[in-house]
Amino acid sequence: MKNARFLAVELLGRTFKNNGYSNIQLGAGLEKSGLDERDRRLCSMLYYGVIERKITLDYIISQLSNRSTDKIDLTVLNILRTGIYQILYMDNIPDNASVNESVNLVKAFHKKSASGFVNAILRNFIRNNKDYAVPRDIFISSSVKYSAPVEFIESLINDYGMEKMDILLSDALEVPPVTVRINTIKEDSSDIMENLGAEKSGIIPDCYNLKCGDLTALPEFKSGYFHVQDLSSQLCCMALNPTENDRVLDLCSAPGGKAFTMAQLMKDKGEIYAFDLHEKRVDLIKKGSERLGISNIKAMTGDACTFNPDLPKFSKILCDVPCSGIGVIRRKQEIKYKNFAGFEKLPEIQYRILENALNYLESGGELVYSTCTLRKAENDNIIDRLLENHSDIEGIPFLQKLGEPFGSYKATIFPDCFKSDGFFISKIRKVR
């Protein structure tokens, strides 16, 4: 049977080679592993830790090796990464154990010829007091410090300056909170959360932080007493402020978290039309609604970019569009390493969805545009373009009582605001 370190290296190889989603790769790997709970935790820490610190780890390895990292066999490189990670960041593991286990891994992967190389790199790092030279260039030093590509660093600085870049990327290296929203449709949900030891949010009602392992395995989750949702996503629903008298359109709904929160704000009355392009993802909305006991959500397939004349007009619309996801890198570290060229088509898709949504909005109706990214090209620029091209809409302020960053028709939420994910929200009204 594979041990925790072997599985971590194996999964890292798949992830870096195929650019797969880390949570999916790890979940599938652990499910088949047969590891006990302790080893599953170690595997997870190594796997996520290396992804989180990949650029930092590679920089350290390059300082200790006469070979560039792209010339090192990928399996050997991942063994070095896990070894350096244990030595630098895992105080509960003795340095010698990290070295010995790494050398054993080389042999287990049939890379015995690299044993001396791995042993020398790791022992030299320990002899150097785990220290390494910091680059003088501000972009490169920030890249090494935060383990983020220089292009990513430059983009954030260009949009928001050094301070906000520091805030986002420092937070991305911390363990994110697990935030849930209680199901207010069930009368005893508050009592259930107290019994689970959940900490109530001081920012918005019905929001709790919960420290636990796999929340979806809890009987309380299966019975529909809460759903997992970051605070910023809950704020997005509160910005739209749907009531029991509204007919709501959620154009890009799956997996359905915002639709569930809106249904609760509406006391399971009114109507919510929840769409997604793919049937499998629509099934997630249906199953979630069933688990929570929600009856006012109509989940169905639909293309958010294409107008459907068979749909009615709506008093409230949520456009939580596909985006680059930079605001949630603390939960999905691999986003940092994506090629920015792949993001260039997103603004046009986002604008098409938003412009199409206006066709469904009744006169006097309100629309919220939101993303979990912090790129102005996908946020402010989209809303500015829409307002410039459509004289029949206006931006309206929302959530003013919460203070900064609210008070206007646009709000960019950084982690230092509410300890939430990074997020963007804008609200407009159709005036005629």
C-alpha positions in Angstrom: 0.0 0.0 0.0 1.2 3.5 -0.8 2.1 5.7 2.2 1.1 9.3 2.6 4.3 10.9 1.1 4.3 8.5 -1.9 0.6 9.4 -2.6 1.3 13.1 -2.2 4.2 13.0 -4.8 2.1 10.9 -7.1 -0.9 13.3 -7.0 1.4 16.3 -7.4 2.8 14.8 -10.6 -0.7 14.4 -12.0 -1.8 17.9 -11.0 1.3 19.7 -12.4 1.3 17.6 -15.6 -2.4 17.8 -16.4 -3.4 21.1 -14.7 -6.2 19.4 -12.9 -8.2 20.8 -10.0 -6.4 20.0 -6.7 -9.5 19.2 -4.7 -10.7 16.7 -7.3 -7.3 15.1 -7.6 -6.8 14.8 -3.9 -10.3 13.6 -3.2 -10.1 10.8 -5.8 -6.6 9.8 -4.6 -7.5 9.6 -0.9 -10.7 7.7 -1.6 -8.8 4.8 -3.2 -5.7 5.0 -0.9 -6.8 3.0 2.1 -4.8 5.4 4.3 -5.9 6.0 7.9 -7.1 9.4 9.1 -3.6 10.5 10.3 -1.9 9.6 7.0 -4.7 11.2 5.0 -4.1 14.4 6.9 -0.3 14.2 6.2 -0.9 13.5 2.5 -3.3 16.5 2.3 -0.9 18.9 4.1 2.0 17.9 1.8 -0.1 18.0 -1.4 -1.8 21.4 -0.7 1.4 22.8 0.9 3.5 22.1 -2.2 0.9 23.6 -4.5 0.6 26.7 -2.3 4.4 27.2 -2.0 5.6 25.8 -5.4 7.4 28.9 -6.6 9.1 29.5 -3.3 10.2 25.8 -3.1 11.5 25.8 -6.7 13.5 29.0 -6.0 15.1 27.4 -3.0 15.9 24.2 -5.0 17.4 26.3 -7.8 19.7 28.0 -5.3 21.0 24.6 -4.1 21.2 22.8 -7.4 23.5 23.2 -10.4 20.5 22.1 -12.5 17.5 24.3 -13.3 14.2 22.9 -12.0 12.9 22.3 -15.6 15.8 20.0 -16.1 15.0 17.8 -13.1 12.8 14.8 -13.5 9.2 15.7 -12.4 8.9 13.0 -9.8 12.3 13.8 -8.3 11.4 17.5 -8.3 8.2 16.8 -6.5 10.1 14.7 -3.9 12.5 17.6 -3.4 9.5 20.0 -3.1 7.9 17.8 -0.4 11.2 17.4 1.4 11.9 21.2 1.5 8.3 21.9 2.5 8.6 19.5 5.5 11.9 21.0 6.6 10.8 24.6 6.2 7.1 24.6 7.2 6.4 21.4 9.2 8.0 21.8 12.6 6.4 18.6 13.9 8.5 16.5 11.5 12.3 16.2 12.4 14.6 17.4 9.7 16.4 14.0 9.5 13.1 12.2 9.0 12.2 14.5 6.1 15.6 13.8 4.4 15.4 10.0 5.0 11.8 9.7 3.9 12.6 11.7 0.7 15.5 9.4 -0.2 13.3 6.4 0.4 10.7 7.9 -1.9 13.3 8.2 -4.7 13.9 4.5 -4.4 10.2 3.7 -4.2 9.6 5.5 -7.5 12.5 3.6 -9.0 14.6 6.7 -9.3 17.5 5.3 -7.3 20.2 7.1 -9.3 18.8 10.4 -7.9 19.2 9.3 -4.3 22.5 11.2 -3.8 21.2 14.3 -5.5 18.1 14.5 -3.3 20.1 13.7 -0.1 22.7 16.4 -0.9 20.1 19.1 -1.7 18.1 18.6 1.4 21.1 18.3 3.8 22.7 21.4 2.3 19.5 23.3 2.9 19.6 22.2 6.6 23.3 23.1 6.9 22.5 26.6 5.5 20.1 27.0 8.5 17.2 26.8 6.1 18.1 30.2 4.8 18.2 31.4 1.2 19.0 34.7 -0.6 16.1 37.0 -1.3 16.1 38.6 -4.8 16.5 42.4 -4.9 13.9 43.0 -7.7 10.6 43.8 -6.0 8.5 41.8 -8.4 10.8 38.7 -8.2 11.1 38.9 -4.4 7.3 39.2 -4.0 7.0 36.3 -6.4 9.2 34.2 -4.1 7.7 35.4 -0.9 4.1 34.8 -1.9 4.7 31.9 -4.4 2.9 33.7 -7.2 4.1 34.3 -10.8 5.6 37.7 -11.6 2.8 38.3 -14.1 0.2 37.8 -11.3 2.1 40.2 -9.0 2.3 42.9 -11.7 -1.4 42.6 -12.5 -2.5 43.1 -8.9 -0.1 46.0 -8.4 -1.3 47.7 -11.6 -4.9 47.3 -10.5 -4.7 48.1 -6.8 -1.1 48.9 -5.7 1.5 47.2 -3.5 -0.6 47.3 -0.3 -3.6 45.4 -1.7 -1.3 42.9 -3.4 0.3 42.2 0.0 -3.1 41.8 1.7 -4.4 39.4 -0.9 -1.3 37.2 -1.2 -0.5 37.2 2.5 -4.0 36.0 3.2 -3.7 33.4 0.5 -1.0 31.6 2.5 -3.2 31.4 5.6 -5.8 28.7 6.3 -9.2 30.0 5.1 -12.2 30.0 7.5 -15.0 27.5 6.8 -18.2 29.6 6.7 -21.7 28.3 6.5 -25.2 29.7 6.3 -27.9 28.2 8.5 -31.1 27.1 6.8 -33.7 29.6 8.2 -36.5 27.6 6.6 -35.9 25.0 9.3 -36.9 26.5 12.7 -34.3 24.8 14.9 -31.3 25.5 12.7 -29.8 28.0 15.2 -29.9 25.5 18.0 -28.2 22.9 15.8 -25.3 25.3 15.0 -24.8 26.1 18.6 -24.6 22.4 19.4 -21.9 22.0 16.7 -19.8 24.7 18.4 -20.2 27.1 15.4 -19.1 30.8 15.9 -21.7 33.3 14.8 -20.6 36.0 12.4 -20.6 39.5 13.8 -21.1 41.0 10.4 -24.3 39.4 9.0 -27.1 37.3 10.4 -27.4 33.6 9.9 -23.7 33.3 9.0 -21.4 31.0 11.1 -17.8 29.9 11.1 -17.5 26.2 11.7 -14.3 24.3 12.6 -14.7 20.7 11.4 -13.3 18.1 9.0 -15.6 17.0 6.2 -18.7 19.1 6.8 -20.7 17.2 4.2 -20.3 14.0 6.3 -22.1 15.6 9.3 -25.7 14.4 9.9 -26.7 18.0 10.4 -25.5 18.8 6.8 -27.2 15.8 5.4 -30.4 16.8 7.1 -30.3 20.3 5.5 -29.6 22.5 8.5 -26.9 24.5 6.7 -25.0 24.9 3.5 -21.4 25.9 3.0 -20.9 29.4 1.7 -18.3 32.1 2.2 -19.4 35.3 3.7 -18.7 37.4 0.6 -21.1 35.2 -1.4 -23.7 35.7 1.3 -23.1 39.5 1.0 -23.7 39.2 -2.8 -27.2 37.8 -2.1 -27.9 40.4 0.5 -27.0 43.1 -2.1 -29.7 41.8 -4.4 -32.1 41.7 -1.4 -34.8 39.5 -2.9 -38.1 39.3 -1.1 -41.0 36.9 -1.1 -42.7 39.1 -3.7 -39.9 38.8 -6.3 -39.3 36.6 -9.3 -35.6 36.1 -9.4 -33.3 34.9 -12.2 -30.0 33.3 -11.3 -28.3 33.0 -14.7 -25.1 31.1 -13.7 -26.4 29.3 -10.7 -24.6 25.9 -10.2 -23.8 24.5 -7.7 -26.6 26.6 -6.3 -25.3 28.2 -3.1 -26.5 31.7 -3.9 -29.9 30.4 -5.0 -30.2 28.6 -1.7 -29.4 31.7 0.3 -31.8 33.8 -1.8 -34.5 31.3 -1.3 -34.0 31.6 2.5 -34.1 35.4 2.3 -37.4 35.0 0.4 -38.8 32.6 3.1 -39.1 30.0 0.3 -41.8 32.1 -1.4 -41.8 33.9 -4.7 -39.9 32.2 -7.6 -36.2 31.6 -8.4 -35.2 30.4 -11.9 -31.8 28.8 -11.5 -29.9 28.1 -14.7 -26.7 26.4 -15.7 -25.3 25.3 -19.1 -24.7 21.7 -18.1 -27.3 19.1 -16.9 -24.9 17.5 -14.4 -24.5 20.9 -12.7 -28.2 21.6 -12.7 -28.6 18.3 -10.8 -26.4 19.8 -8.1 -28.9 22.6 -7.7 -31.8 20.2 -7.6 -30.2 17.9 -5.0 -29.1 20.9 -2.9 -32.6 22.3 -2.9 -34.1 18.9 -2.0 -31.6 18.5 0.9 -32.4 22.0 2.3 -36.2 21.6 1.8 -36.4 24.5 -0.6 -39.4 24.5 -3.0 -39.3 27.9 -4.8 -36.3 27.1 -7.0 -36.8 26.0 -10.6 -33.5 24.5 -11.8 -32.9 24.0 -15.5 -30.3 24.1 -18.3 -29.8 27.3 -20.2 -27.2 29.3 -22.0 -26.6 32.6 -20.1 -25.3 34.3 -23.3 -28.4 33.5 -25.4 -31.8 35.1 -25.0 -34.7 32.8 -24.3 -38.0 34.5 -25.3 -40.0 31.9 -23.5 -38.8 33.2 -20.1 -40.9 35.8 -18.2 -39.6 39.2 -17.0 -37.8 39.3 -13.6 -37.8 41.8 -10.8 -34.4 40.7 -9.5 -31.5 39.1 -11.4 -28.2 37.7 -10.2 -25.3 37.5 -12.7 -22.5 35.7 -10.8 -20.5 35.1 -14.0 -17.6 32.7 -14.8 -14.3 34.4 -13.9 -10.6 33.9 -13.3 -11.3 33.2 -9.6 -8.4 35.2 -8.2 -10.4 36.2 -5.1 -10.5 32.5 -4.0 -6.8 31.5 -4.4 -6.6 30.7 -0.7 -9.0 27.9 -1.4 -7.7 27.0 -4.9 -4.0 27.7 -5.0 -3.5 26.3 -8.6 -5.3 29.4 -9.9 -2.2 31.4 -9.2 -0.3 29.4 -11.8 -2.8 29.7 -14.6 -1.6 31.4 -17.8 -3.1 34.9 -17.9 -3.5 34.6 -21.6 -6.3 32.2 -20.8 -8.2 35.0 -19.0 -8.3 37.3 -22.0 -11.5 36.0 -23.4 -13.4 36.2 -20.1 -14.4 39.9 -20.2 -16.2 39.5 -23.5 -18.1 36.4 -22.2 -19.0 38.2 -19.0 -20.2 41.3 -20.9 -22.4 39.1 -23.2 -24.0 37.4 -20.1 -24.6 40.8 -18.4 -26.1 42.4 -21.5 -28.3 39.4 -22.2 -29.5 39.6 -18.6 -30.9 43.1 -19.2 -33.3 41.6 -21.7 -35.0 39.7 -18.8 -35.1 42.6 -16.4 -38.4 44.4 -16.0 -38.7 48.2 -15.7 -37.7 49.2 -12.2 -36.1 45.8 -11.6 -32.6 45.4 -10.1 -29.6 43.3 -11.1 -26.4 42.3 -9.3 -23.3 41.5 -11.2 -20.7 39.6 -9.2 -17.4 37.7 -9.5 -15.0 36.0 -7.2 -12.0 37.6 -9.0 -10.2 40.9 -8.3 -9.2 41.8 -11.9 -10.6 45.2 -12.9 -10.8 43.9 -16.5 -13.5 41.5 -15.3 -15.1 43.8 -12.8 -15.1 47.6 -12.9 -14.4 47.7 -16.6 -17.4 45.5 -17.4 -19.9 47.6 -15.4 -18.4 50.9 -16.7 -18.9 49.6 -20.3 -22.5 48.5 -19.6 -23.5 51.9 -18.1 -21.9 53.7 -21.0 -23.7 51.6 -23.6 -27.2 51.5 -21.9 -28.9 54.7 -21.0 -31.9 52.8 -19.5 -29.9 51.7 -16.4 -28.3 53.3 -13.4 -25.9 52.2 -10.7 -27.4 52.1 -7.2 -25.7 51.9 -3.8 -26.2 48.8 -1.6 -25.2 47.5 1.9 -24.3 51.0 3.1 -24.8 50.1 6.7 -21.8 47.8 6.6 -19.4 50.7 5.7 -16.3 50.2 3.5 -16.1 49.0 0.8 -19.8 49.6 0.4 -21.6 52.9 -0.3 -21.5 53.1 -4.0 -22.9 50.9 -6.9 -19.6 49.0 -7.0 -17.7 47.2 -4.2 -14.4 45.3 -4.3 -14.0 43.1 -1.2 -10.5 42.2 -0.2 -9.9 39.6 2.6 -9.0 42.4 5.1 -12.5 43.8 4.9 -14.4 40.9 6.5 -11.9 38.0 6.5 -13.8 36.7 3.5 -12.8 35.6 0.0 -12.0 38.3 -2.5 -15.1 39.4 -4.3 -16.7 42.0 -6.6 -20.3 43.2 -6.4 -22.1 45.8 -8.5 -25.8 46.7 -8.5 -27.8 48.4 -11.2 -31.5 49.3 -11.7 -33.5 49.5 -15.0 -35.1 52.9 -15.0 -37.3 52.4 -18.1 
